[in-house]
Amino acid sequence: MQERRRFMRWQINRQAKFRLEQAVQEAFCQIKDINYKGVQIVVNTKLPEDVAFRLNLRLSQECSFEAEVWVAWRKVISGVNHYGLYFSKIKDADKNKIYDFVYTFFPNDLHKERLAGQYPAKVKEVTVDIKNAAGATEKIDDQRIFERFPVRYPVRILNLDNGNESAGQTVDISAKGLGLTCDQELSLRTPLEIWLQVPHKGEPLYLRGEVAWSKAVGSVNYHFGVGLEKAELMGISRFLRP
């Protein structure tokens, strides 16, 4: 399996301004860290959850960009909202604005990442959309919008080819794919129905997908990746937030 490189987050800890799509005026916020995939932001107001929304960020007088974002997590510390936001849709021209901002204000951090081979200089002029994000395959593209979270939850799996049911466990999850283990071998492209159960989170999350890759783990277990039919933004984020 190809090793997946991670984008490092730039720790900027800088005051900025933000504006929601329907808002008339900008408001102040604190940007804790940022990269091409998302931002950690501190705001006094509450942001929309379980839905994608447009957000304009002004990092400096020269750097302002807009992205479609999704709340991955929220914490309240001393009455102030701390959010982790994913960029579910962002133009590469705006990624380059982020790059130029870091190059201007934090050149030493950028130089360290270049030496480590962890960040490209610039990106091509295209639009990145969650519908085109990489699925649960062995070769993982660095442009994937949603990170995989290593979590262990029980699942019930139905093989739609033969009707067999089996119990398993997640290895990792994202909005577009799952890593699972179970005691039954599943062939490539086997269609599946999956019920994901998380303690204290209500009804199981129902998912559909197909096997993208599979390999044996020991003599009785199998590890396989499932690419979901559609990005389960609302359902997965419900389980990832505390």
N, C-alpha and C positions, 0 to 999 in steps of 0.2 A: 504494500500500500504506500502510495506516495505520501511523504511527510507534508502536513499542511502548515504553511507558514502563516503566522499571525501578524496582522497589522498592529504595531505598537500605538498606544494612545499618547498624544502629546499632552503633558501635564502643564496647562497654561495658567490656571487659577487667575482668571482675568475677568473684570467686570465688562459686561457687554449689554446689548439691547436686543429684545426680541419682540415680535409682533405676530399674533395669530392671523389667519386669513381674514376673519370677519372683523378684526379690531381696527380702529381708526388710528390709534397712536401706539408708539413703541413704549415698552416698559423695561426697566432695568432687570438684569439677571446676573448670575455668576456662572461662568463657564469653568468647570473643574478640569475637564480633559476633552479632547476631540480627535477624531481621525476620519478617514473616508467613509467609515461605516456607521458612525454615530457620535453622540455627544453626551456628556454628563453635565446637567444643567441644574442650577439652584434658583428657584423662583418663589415668590410669595403667593402667587395664585395657583389654582389647581388646573392642570391641563386635561384635555379629553383623554379618556382611556377606552380600550377595546375598539378603537376606530382609528384609521389613518387620517391625518390632518396636515394642512400646509402650515409651515412655520418659517418665518423670515428671521435670520440671525445677522446682527451687525457686530462683528468682532472688533472692528476698528472703523475709522472714518473712511478708509479705502476698501475695506473688505466687508461686503454684505452679500448674502446669498439666500436662496429659498430652497427648501426641500420638503418632500412629503415624509412625515415621520410617524413613528409608532412607539408608544410607551412600552418599554420592556420591563421596567420595574419602577417603584416609587417608595421612598422612605420619608417619613416626617421626623425631622430632628429639630428640637426646640421650636416647634411650631412652623418650621420652614420646609417646603417641599423640595426634596432631592429626587431628580428623575434621571433614568438612563433611557435615552432615546435612540432608536435605530433609524437610519435614513433608508426608508423603503423605496424611495425614488429620489435621485439626485443627478443632475447633469454633470458630466465630467468637466465642463467649463467651470462649474462651481467647486468641484474637487480641486481644480487648479487654483482657485481663489484661496481655498484653505491652505494649500501648499505654499502659495506666495506669502500668505500671512505668517506662517510658521518660519519661512525662510527669512522674513524681515525681522520678526521679533524674537525668534528662538533658533538662530542659525546653528548653535552648538549642538542642540538636540538632533537636528536634522542631519548634521554631519556624522554623528555617532551612528544613526540608523543606516545611513548610506554605507558606512564602513562595514556594518554588520550584514548588509545585503537585505535589509528588511523593508525597504521602501523604494518604490520607483521614483524617478525624478518628476515625471509628469504622466498624465494619462491621456488616452485618445479622446477626441471630441464625439462622444456618443452619450445616449441616455441610458442609465442603468435602471431597470424596472424589476420589481420583485417577481414578476411573472416569468422573467428570464433567468432567475437566479439558479445556480447549480443545485442539483438534487443529491440524493444519497448515493453517490458513486464513489469509487475508490480514488479517482483522480479529482481532487477538489480544487476548484478555481479560486484564486485569491479575491475575485470580485464578488464572492458570495455575500449577500447582504446580512444574512442571519447566522450568527455563531451557533455552534453546537454546544449544548450544555450537558455535562456528564451527570446524569441522574439515574437512579434505580427505582423504577416503578413497575408493578405487576401489569401484565397485559394478557388479554385473551385474543387468540388469533384464529381466524377462520380462513382456510384454504378454499378459494372459490372454484378451483379446478376439480377438486375431489370431495369437497364438503367436510374434510377432516378439521377438527378443532384441536388446539393445543394451547398450553399456558406458557408464558415466557416472561421476560423482564427487559426493560429498556437499558441500554448502555449509554446512549446520549439521545437528545432530541433537539430539533430545530423546527421552524415553521414550515419547512419544506421536506423534511425527512426524519427518519428514525433509525437508530442502531439498536438491534434487538438480539437476544439470545433465547434459544429454546432447545428442546431435545429432539426435534424433528428436522430433517433436512428439507430445504425448500429450493426448488430450481429457479434459475434466472427467469425473470419476468412473470413469476407466479402472481396472479392477482389475489389480494388479501383484503379482508375486513378486520379491523383492529379496534379493540375497546381498551383504552388506557385509563387505569384507575389510580388516582392520587388520594391518599388519606386526607380526610377533612375538606375535600374539594367538591363534594356533591356527586352528581351522576358521572359515570365514566364518559370520557371523550371518545366519540365514534370517528374513525378515520378509514379511508380507503387508499390503497396504493398498490405497488407491485415491487417484487424483489429486484433490487438493482445489482447486488453482489452477495455472495455467500461463501463462507469457509468453515471448515471443521475446527472446533476448539476442544482438544482432548479427544476422548473416544466416544463420548455420549452427547456432547453439546455442539450447537452450531451458532455462529455469529453471522448475522446478515444485515444488510442495509435495505431500507424501504424508502422508495421515492413516492411521496404523496401525490395524489391526483391534483390537488390544489394547495396553495399556501394557506395553512390553517392559522392565520394570524391571531384571531380572537381566541380560539380554543387553546393553543399552545401558550400564549401569553398569560392566560388565566392560571395555568399551572406553574409558570415560572415566577410569578410575583408572590412574595410572602403573604 
